[in-house]
Amino acid sequence: MADIFQIEARAILEGLKLAWMRGFRQVEVESDNALLIDSIRNGFAANSNTVEVQLIHEWCNRDWQVKLRHVLRESNKVADCLEKMAGGRMNQLVVLVDPSSHVRKLLEEDIDSS
């Protein structure tokens, strides 16, 4: 269980870094890991034993607006689809600059259900 928590924290951290490097200053982070989102939101991140969570806390305190939001797994169809396509072998950040029509449809469904 700790491994999953750390992997999901690492994904959020890398996403924040990418958003910052691309010049975004208003970012909304969604995750289906309620414990992770609550840890970051409620100030427990600074004291976390997980390095990634401490770093997320530092990145969130930069000069930008970061909104953290818990979403149900059922409302995260794009992430679920990408994970299934990778068959558990995904170990890198995936950036969809021009998502396929299938992924766009899933994004619209996620927006409608959240």
Secondary structure as the mmCIF struct_conf table of DSSP 4:
data_model
#
loop_
_struct_conf.conf_type_id
_struct_conf.id
_struct_conf.beg_label_comp_id
_struct_conf.beg_label_asym_id
_struct_conf.beg_label_seq_id
_struct_conf.end_label_comp_id
_struct_conf.end_label_asym_id
_struct_conf.end_label_seq_id
HELX_RH_AL_P HELX_RH_AL_P1 ALA A 2 MET A 21
TURN_TY1_P TURN_TY1_P1 ARG A 22 GLY A 23
STRN STRN1 GLN A 26 SER A 31
BEND BEND1 ASP A 32 ASP A 32
HELX_RH_AL_P HELX_RH_AL_P2 ALA A 34 ARG A 41
TURN_TY1_P TURN_TY1_P2 ASN A 42 GLY A 43
HELX_RH_3T_P HELX_RH_3T_P1 ALA A 45 ASN A 47
BEND BEND2 ASN A 49 ASN A 49
HELX_RH_AL_P HELX_RH_AL_P3 VAL A 51 CYS A 60
TURN_TY1_P TURN_TY1_P3 ASN A 61 ASN A 61
BEND BEND3 ARG A 62 TRP A 64
STRN STRN2 GLN A 65 HIS A 70
HELX_RH_3T_P HELX_RH_3T_P2 ARG A 73 SER A 75
HELX_RH_AL_P HELX_RH_AL_P4 LYS A 77 ALA A 86
TURN_TY1_P TURN_TY1_P4 GLY A 87 GLY A 88
BEND BEND4 GLN A 92 GLN A 92
BEND BEND5 VAL A 97 ASP A 98
HELX_RH_AL_P HELX_RH_AL_P5 SER A 101 SER A 113
#
